[in-house]
């Protein structure tokens, strides 16, 4: 996997998704969140585990997050939901000095845009050893609980941080979430992972398979974030100044 500097030489704003992007989906950290979402729904609505899981999947497909469905249909307190589902053991993550060095070497600002909470993002970033390299987090609360890929929160993030979209790159494991940034003029990078979380169920309940042709909104495809970033940071640092 190569990372030529040319397509990214203009980038001064690096925006990363969090879950299954800044850490490998294979570590199954988000599986802990998934289990706790099911548990929350079951307890909140008095459902058994099977019914709660079915409702969770239905809400995710219809609303983008289970939280959105619970808020709209049941008036769930979003802060209580987020506190419960993100109370997980982040020691499943292995700190990566190579990842940290590569992120630090990227020119310009680094930001997080997540459908999770700031607290969750901070816990993950601290565990990975990369927190000090990021200057901001745009979370589901800042998005007024409207999940990706609703385009409005993307515009609000750009306004909040004063981002020049033409000089921004957006890295994400769900390629549908790259539609708004591509439309805004950002360079998009899809982290293609062989995971049910990275390839969510389609309308008939089957897990969508990885693809080489996700659409024009995806400008670059990678399969391993750390490998790509290390190569990219090296190429950018050795490229002639512009």
N, C-alpha and C positions, 0 to 999 in steps of 0.2 A: 504494500500500500504506500503510495507516494503522496507527498503534500507539497506541490510546487507553490512557491510564494506568490506568484503573479496574481492568481484570482483573489488573494487576500491582502495584497500589498496596501490597498486603500483602507483597510478596516482599522478603526480606532475604538469601536464599541463592540465588545464581545458579550453576547447574551446567551446564557445557558439555561436550559431546563434543568431540573434537579433530579427527580427520581428516575432511575434506570438510564440516566444520561451521565451525570457526574460520577456515578459508580456503576459497575456492571450489573445488568439485570440478573446474571447468574448467581449473584450473592444472595438473592431472595429477600433483601431487606424489605422491599415493598410488599412482599407476601405477608409480612407481619401486619402492615397497615390494612391490607385486604381482609385479614381475619378479624381485626378489631372493628372494621366497618360492619362486617356481618354481625358480630357480637352486639354492637351498639344498636343496630336496627332490630335485632331479635329482642333485646331487653326493652327498648323504647316502645315497640309495638306489640309485645307479647307474642312473638312468632317463634316457631321452631327454627332450627338452623337452616333447614332446606328452604323453607318459605322465605326466610330473611335473605338468603343468598340469591334466590330468584328475584326478589324485589330489588336487591342491590344491583344486579345485572340490568334489570329493566330500567332503573333510574339512570344508571351510567349511560345506557344506550340513548335514552330519551333526553336527558338533561346535561350530559357531559360529566357530571359527578354525582355520586350518591347523595352528597350533602345538599346539592341543589334540589333534588327530588324530595328529600326529607323536609327541607325548608318550605317548599311550595305546597306539598300535600299535607304536612303534619305540623308546620310551624315550629320545627326543631330549632333550638338555640344553636347557632353555628359555632360559637366559641366553645360550648360544652362538647359538641361533636368533635371539633378539631383537637381539643385537649385530650379527649379519650383516644381517638384513633392514632394519634402521633406519639402516644406513650409507649415507645418501642425500644428494643435493645439495639443500639447502633454499633455495638462491638462486632456485629456480623460483618462490618466493613473493615477492610484492611487499609490503613493509611498508606498513601503512595507518594513518596518523595519525588519520584519522576514526574507524576502528574502535577504536583505542586510547583516544581521548577518550570515545567512547560507553561503552566498558566501564568506564573510570574513573568515569564519572558515575553508573553504576548504584548504588543504595544497597545497603549490606551487603557480604557476602563473595562472592567469585567463586572457583569451584573447577573443576577438570577431572576428568572421569571418562572414561578411555580404555581400549580394548582393546590399546593399544600400551604402550610402556614410558615410565618417567619421563624417561629420556634423550631419547627421541624427542619427547616433549611439550615438554621444555625447549628443544630445538633449534628446534622450530617456533615456540614462543612468543617466543623471543628474536628470531628472524628477523622476526616480525610486529610486534615492538615492544610486546608486551602483557604480558610475563612479570611485570613488577613489580606488576601489578594483581591477580594471582591469589595466593591464600594457601595452596593445597594442590592436590596431584595424587593421584588414586586410579587406579592403573594395573593392568595385567593381573597383575603380581606381587603387589600388595596383594590382588587378587581371588583369589589362589591359583590363577591360570591358568584360572579359570572365566570364560568370556567372557559379555558381555551376550548375551541378556537373562536369563540365570540370575538369579533374584531374590535369592539369598543374598548375593552381593557388594554389591548395592545396600543391603541392610540393614546390612552391615558398614561400608560407606562412611558411611552416616548415623550409625552409632554412633561411628566413628572421629573424625568432625568435629563431632559434637554437633549435627547438623542437625535443625531443626524442619521436618518435611516439609510441614506446613500453610503454611509461609512460604517454600517453596522453588519455584523454576522450573527445569525441566530442558529443555535445548535439544539436539536430536539430529537427524542426517540419516536415520537408519533408524527408521521409525516403530514397528517391532516392539520396538525397545529402549526405547520409552516406556511399555510395558505395566506393568513393575514400578513406576516412579515414580508413574504415575497411580494405581495401586492403593494406594500409600503416602500419597496425598493431595497430591502435588505438582502444580503447574500445568505442563502439558507443552506444548512448542513443537516442531513438526516442521518442519525445514528441508527442503522439498521441492525436490530437485535432479534435473535431467534427466541422470542419470549411471548407468552400469551399477553403480558402486560404491554409489550411494545407493539404487538399486532392484535388489537382488540377484536372482539367478536363482531362479525358483520350482522346485517339485519336478520339473517336466519339462524343466528346463534353459533355459527362456525367461526373458528379462529382464522383470521385472514393470514394468508401465507406471505412470507417475505417476497419482495418484488424488486426487479432491477429498473422498473419504469413506473414510479409512483405518481408522476405528473410533472408538469412544467414548473410547479411551485417549488420543487426540490432541485437545487442547483448542484449540490455535491452529496455523495453518498459515502459514508464510512462505516466500518464494522467494529472498530475498537477506538474509543475516544483517546485513551492514553497514548497508544501508538501513533495515532494521527497527530495529536497535539505536540508530541515530542518532535516528530519530523517537521511539522509546520513551524514550530518555534525556532528550530535550528535553521530552516530555510529562510525565514523572515529575518533572523539576526545576521545572516550572511549575505542577504540581498543588498545591492547597492542602494544608498540613500536616495530618496526621491525628492 
